[in-house]
């Protein structure tokens, strides 16, 4: 398992993916943005998430974006690559692509639309965690997936070998507090909402996966 990816902390930018006027990924702009993020003091970068157009990138674009970011940061901060979908097999393919591109960890949104039951959700994350050996950050964002994992299920997922953290974007501080109170030792909890980053960290969370970090990585 990636040592760097299993010890995430602080402010991680949910990086945008720049495109040129023809609709192609602007790799030069992407590399410059990723490098600037590190120069400004950010603690990690998460390409290909919701903010990075992860759901609409082609497979080739997905691999290239991660590879460009990995090359630009040159090991200075961990790269947490988005690869989640509502299809376990597709998610595993994306996870392996991210691993091949040099990612340090995986950001895996809970399956949307299908909304699997509890046992299905556990089976999904276990399969993804076993596919590459990279640390997995669960992404709970009910506003986009239509299903809140809830504290009990997140804590069950935290017991899966390789599931090392959660990006909590439920906007429910009571739920976040419950996860923090009962999480296994070493399991990371990150705010998925910039507006709740401060109270979440005040409760004991490890940091934030931030959209605002694209504009202001230093202050974040």
C-alpha positions as CSV (number, residue, x, y, z in Angstrom):
1,X,0.0,0.0,0.0
2,X,1.2,3.5,-0.8
3,X,2.8,4.9,2.3
4,X,2.1,8.5,1.2
5,X,-1.5,7.8,0.3
6,X,-2.2,6.2,3.6
7,X,-1.1,9.2,5.5
8,X,-3.2,12.0,4.0
9,X,-3.8,15.2,6.0
10,X,-4.5,18.9,5.7
11,X,-5.9,20.6,2.6
12,X,-6.3,18.6,-0.6
13,X,-7.4,20.4,-3.7
14,X,-10.2,18.8,-5.8
15,X,-8.5,19.9,-8.9
16,X,-10.3,21.3,-11.9
17,X,-9.5,19.9,-15.4
18,X,-8.7,22.7,-17.9
19,X,-9.7,22.3,-21.5
20,X,-8.7,24.3,-24.6
21,X,-11.2,25.8,-27.1
22,X,-11.3,22.6,-29.1
23,X,-12.5,20.6,-26.1
24,X,-9.2,18.8,-25.5
25,X,-7.6,18.6,-22.0
26,X,-5.1,21.5,-21.8
27,X,-2.2,19.5,-20.5
28,X,0.1,22.5,-20.2
29,X,-2.4,24.5,-18.1
30,X,-3.1,21.4,-16.0
31,X,0.6,20.8,-15.3
32,X,1.1,24.5,-14.4
33,X,-1.9,24.5,-12.1
34,X,-0.8,21.4,-10.3
35,X,2.7,22.7,-9.9
36,X,1.4,26.1,-8.6
37,X,-0.7,24.3,-6.0
38,X,2.3,22.6,-4.5
39,X,4.3,25.8,-4.6
40,X,1.5,27.5,-2.7
41,X,1.7,24.9,0.1
42,X,-1.2,22.6,-0.6
43,X,-1.0,19.2,1.1
44,X,-2.4,17.0,-1.7
45,X,-4.1,17.1,-5.0
46,X,-7.2,15.1,-6.1
47,X,-7.7,15.1,-9.9
48,X,-10.6,13.5,-11.8
49,X,-13.2,14.0,-9.0
50,X,-16.5,15.8,-9.4
51,X,-14.8,19.2,-9.8
52,X,-12.3,17.7,-12.3
53,X,-15.0,16.4,-14.6
54,X,-14.3,12.8,-13.7
55,X,-17.7,11.5,-14.7
56,X,-17.3,12.9,-18.3
57,X,-13.7,12.2,-19.1
58,X,-12.9,9.5,-21.6
59,X,-10.7,6.6,-20.3
60,X,-7.8,8.0,-22.2
61,X,-8.3,11.5,-20.8
62,X,-8.7,10.0,-17.3
63,X,-5.3,8.3,-17.4
64,X,-3.6,11.3,-19.0
65,X,-4.9,13.8,-16.5
66,X,-3.7,11.7,-13.6
67,X,-0.3,11.2,-15.3
68,X,0.2,14.9,-16.0
69,X,-0.6,15.7,-12.4
70,X,1.7,13.0,-11.0
71,X,4.5,14.3,-13.2
72,X,3.9,17.9,-12.2
73,X,3.9,17.4,-8.5
74,X,6.9,15.0,-8.7
75,X,6.3,13.3,-5.4
76,X,6.1,16.5,-3.4
77,X,2.5,15.8,-2.3
78,X,0.2,12.8,-2.6
79,X,-2.1,12.5,-5.6
80,X,-5.6,11.1,-4.7
81,X,-7.1,10.1,-8.1
82,X,-10.9,10.0,-8.6
83,X,-12.0,6.8,-10.2
84,X,-15.5,6.0,-8.8
85,X,-18.6,5.1,-10.8
86,X,-21.8,3.2,-10.3
87,X,-20.3,0.1,-11.9
88,X,-17.8,-1.9,-9.8
89,X,-16.0,-3.4,-12.8
90,X,-15.6,0.1,-14.4
91,X,-14.4,1.5,-11.1
92,X,-11.8,-1.3,-10.8
93,X,-10.6,-0.5,-14.4
94,X,-10.3,3.1,-13.4
95,X,-8.5,2.3,-10.2
96,X,-5.9,0.2,-12.1
97,X,-5.5,3.0,-14.6
98,X,-4.9,5.5,-11.8
99,X,-2.4,3.1,-10.2
100,X,-0.6,2.7,-13.6
101,X,-0.4,6.5,-13.9
102,X,1.3,6.8,-10.5
103,X,-1.5,7.9,-8.2
104,X,-0.8,7.5,-4.4
105,X,-4.4,6.9,-3.4
106,X,-7.9,6.6,-4.9
107,X,-11.0,8.8,-4.3
108,X,-14.0,6.5,-4.8
109,X,-17.5,8.0,-4.8
110,X,-20.3,5.7,-3.5
111,X,-22.2,4.1,-6.4
112,X,-24.9,6.5,-7.6
113,X,-28.2,5.8,-9.3
114,X,-28.1,2.1,-8.6
115,X,-27.9,2.9,-4.8
116,X,-26.8,-0.6,-3.7
117,X,-27.8,-1.9,-0.3
118,X,-25.5,-2.1,2.7
119,X,-24.0,-5.5,1.7
120,X,-23.6,-4.4,-1.9
121,X,-21.8,-1.2,-0.8
122,X,-19.4,-3.2,1.3
123,X,-18.7,-5.6,-1.5
124,X,-18.1,-2.7,-3.9
125,X,-15.5,-1.1,-1.8
126,X,-13.8,-4.3,-0.8
127,X,-13.4,-5.2,-4.5
128,X,-12.0,-1.8,-5.4
129,X,-9.6,-1.9,-2.4
130,X,-8.3,-5.4,-3.4
131,X,-7.8,-4.4,-7.0
132,X,-4.7,-2.3,-6.7
133,X,-3.4,-2.1,-3.1
134,X,-3.7,1.7,-3.2
135,X,-5.4,3.4,-0.2
136,X,-9.0,4.1,-0.8
137,X,-10.8,7.3,0.3
138,X,-14.6,6.7,0.4
139,X,-16.5,9.7,-1.0
140,X,-19.9,10.2,0.6
141,X,-21.8,12.9,-1.2
142,X,-25.6,12.2,-1.0
143,X,-26.5,15.4,-2.8
144,X,-25.0,13.8,-6.0
145,X,-25.4,10.1,-5.4
146,X,-28.9,10.1,-3.9
147,X,-27.8,8.0,-1.0
148,X,-26.2,8.9,2.3
149,X,-23.9,6.2,3.5
150,X,-24.5,7.2,7.1
151,X,-22.1,6.8,10.1
152,X,-22.6,3.1,10.7
153,X,-21.9,2.1,7.2
154,X,-18.9,4.4,6.9
155,X,-17.5,2.8,10.0
156,X,-18.1,-0.6,8.6
157,X,-16.2,0.4,5.4
158,X,-13.4,1.7,7.6
159,X,-12.8,-1.9,8.7
160,X,-12.0,-3.1,5.1
161,X,-8.3,-3.5,4.6
162,X,-7.2,-0.7,2.3
163,X,-10.1,1.7,3.0
164,X,-8.1,4.4,4.9
165,X,-10.3,7.5,4.9
166,X,-13.5,9.2,4.0
167,X,-14.4,12.5,2.2
168,X,-17.6,13.4,4.1
169,X,-19.8,15.7,2.1
170,X,-23.1,15.0,3.8
171,X,-23.1,18.4,5.4
172,X,-24.3,16.7,8.6
173,X,-22.0,17.6,11.5
174,X,-23.7,15.2,13.9
175,X,-22.9,12.4,11.5
176,X,-19.3,13.5,11.1
177,X,-19.0,13.7,14.9
178,X,-20.3,10.2,15.2
179,X,-17.7,8.9,12.7
180,X,-14.9,10.8,14.4
181,X,-15.9,9.4,17.8
182,X,-15.9,5.8,16.7
183,X,-13.4,5.6,13.8
184,X,-10.6,3.0,13.9
185,X,-7.1,4.3,14.7
186,X,-5.5,5.8,11.6
187,X,-8.7,6.2,9.7
188,X,-8.8,9.7,8.1
189,X,-11.8,11.9,8.0
190,X,-11.9,14.9,5.6
191,X,-14.6,17.5,5.1
192,X,-16.0,17.5,1.6
193,X,-17.5,20.9,2.0
194,X,-15.4,24.1,2.2
195,X,-18.0,25.9,4.3
196,X,-17.8,23.1,6.9
197,X,-14.1,22.7,6.9
198,X,-13.4,24.7,10.0
199,X,-16.1,23.1,12.2
200,X,-15.2,19.6,10.9
201,X,-11.5,20.1,11.7
202,X,-12.5,21.5,15.1
203,X,-14.3,18.3,15.8
204,X,-11.1,16.4,15.1
205,X,-11.1,15.7,11.4
206,X,-7.8,15.4,9.4
207,X,-8.5,18.1,6.8
208,X,-10.6,19.1,3.8
209,X,-10.9,18.1,0.1
210,X,-11.4,21.6,-1.2
211,X,-12.8,23.2,-4.3
212,X,-11.8,26.7,-3.1
213,X,-8.2,25.3,-3.0
214,X,-8.2,25.8,-6.8
215,X,-8.2,29.5,-6.3
216,X,-6.6,29.9,-2.9
217,X,-4.5,26.8,-2.0
218,X,-2.3,28.8,0.5
219,X,-5.1,30.2,2.6
220,X,-7.0,26.9,2.6
